[in-house]
Amino acid sequence: MNLDDHRAAYQAGHDVAGQLLALLMPLPTGITVNCPAWSPYEPTIDVRLHRDLPGLEAWAAALGAELTSSRHGNGRTHWSLTTEVNGIPVECWTLLDPPDAGE
């Protein structure tokens, strides 16, 4: 593995993470740049928002991306969008608890 190229991939991912932090409101709960061993020169970015579908909808509008959802076995709903920023894949997501039975 070429460490200079691996470092450059991380830097490119962190540059995009900085752009996302400047753009996205509300601010994310967490943002992670990944360059795994099986793909060390291809960064991906994971952006999380804690139980905030309206916030994720605002991000989708800002990024020009479409939201999708899937139900987990525990009843929670995983909402996400995927897009690319400067050629780097970005996934933004939130996980919502099931509504109370009394709602």
Residue pairs with C-beta under 8 A, 6 or more apart in sequence:
1 37
1 40
5 40
5 41
6 35
6 40
6 41
8 41
9 35
9 40
9 41
9 42
9 43
10 33
10 35
10 43
12 43
12 86
12 88
13 33
13 34
13 35
13 43
13 44
13 45
13 88
14 33
15 86
16 43
16 45
16 85
16 86
16 88
16 90
17 31
17 33
17 45
19 85
19 86
20 28
20 31
20 45
20 47
20 85
20 90
21 27
21 28
21 31
23 62
23 63
24 47
24 58
24 59
24 62
24 92
25 55
25 58
25 62
26 49
26 52
26 55
26 58
28 47
28 48
28 49
28 92
29 48
29 49
29 50
30 46
30 47
30 48
31 45
31 46
31 47
31 48
32 45
32 46
32 47
33 43
33 44
33 45
34 43
34 44
34 45
34 46
35 41
35 42
35 43
43 88
44 88
44 89
44 90
44 91
45 85
45 88
45 89
45 90
45 91
46 91
46 93
47 59
47 90
47 91
47 92
47 93
48 92
48 93
48 94
49 55
49 56
49 59
49 92
49 93
49 94
50 94
51 94
51 95
51 96
51 97
52 94
53 79
53 94
53 96
55 94
56 67
56 79
56 80
56 81
56 92
56 93
56 94
57 67
59 65
59 81
59 92
60 66
60 67
60 81
60 92
63 81
63 83
63 85
63 90
63 92
64 83
65 81
65 82
65 83
65 92
66 81
67 79
67 80
67 81
68 79
68 80
68 81
69 77
69 78
69 79
69 80
70 77
70 78
71 77
71 78
72 78
72 95
75 97
75 98
76 95
76 96
76 97
76 98
77 95
77 96
77 98
78 93
78 94
78 95
79 93
79 94
79 95
79 96
80 91
80 92
80 93
80 94
81 91
81 92
81 93
82 89
82 90
82 91
82 92
83 89
83 90
83 92
84 90
